[in-house]
């Protein structure tokens, strides 16, 4: 989505922002959540019905918690993390049977044979390892034994529930390329800043 499309969506509709793992590690992630909450407070004061909800899909939350475990070691405190998220109204929806079924359907839309799926996994592994695409043909194996990225779990949960998937500012390929309801972190931040400024002016004008 373009920055203008993100702005229009956040202005006119109730939206749940679902943060991919790459978005949760961005500098200012918690400040962005606070900004979304301030937008909600301004809207409530102006009796505007639209609202922004915040969530981190379960698989993304798992990845982020693992990062924090590695960063902080013995002083890691999961209760503190939970409290920080709860204070900001950030939900962590469970991955359900329905999400799993939806994920399988999304995968089948993209990869209708085992050969296609294995080739995709192989390519993604080689890309992540930094091997230039012109050398991919030199890698042995079909890709069958390559692991499947957890990104599919994040995507399927956000997609099934109609959430707006927020990613980092580098853009993502592979798993994300066919998902329409996805936005860059910086575009969400810019739209929220603009909306908050507009609501603040409206509140002042209302006296």
Buried (B, 14 or more C-beta within 10 A) or exposed (E): BEBEEBBEBBBEEEBBBBBBBBBBBBEEBBEBBBBBBBBBEBBEEEEBEBBBBBBBBBBBBBBBBEEBEEEEEEEEEEEEBEEEBEEBBBBBBEBEEEBBEBBEEBBEEBBEEEEEBBBBBBBBBBBEEEBEEEEBEEEEEEBEEBEEBBBBBBBBBBBBBEBBBBBBEEEBEBBBEEBEBBBBBEBBBBBBEBBBEEBEEBBEEEE
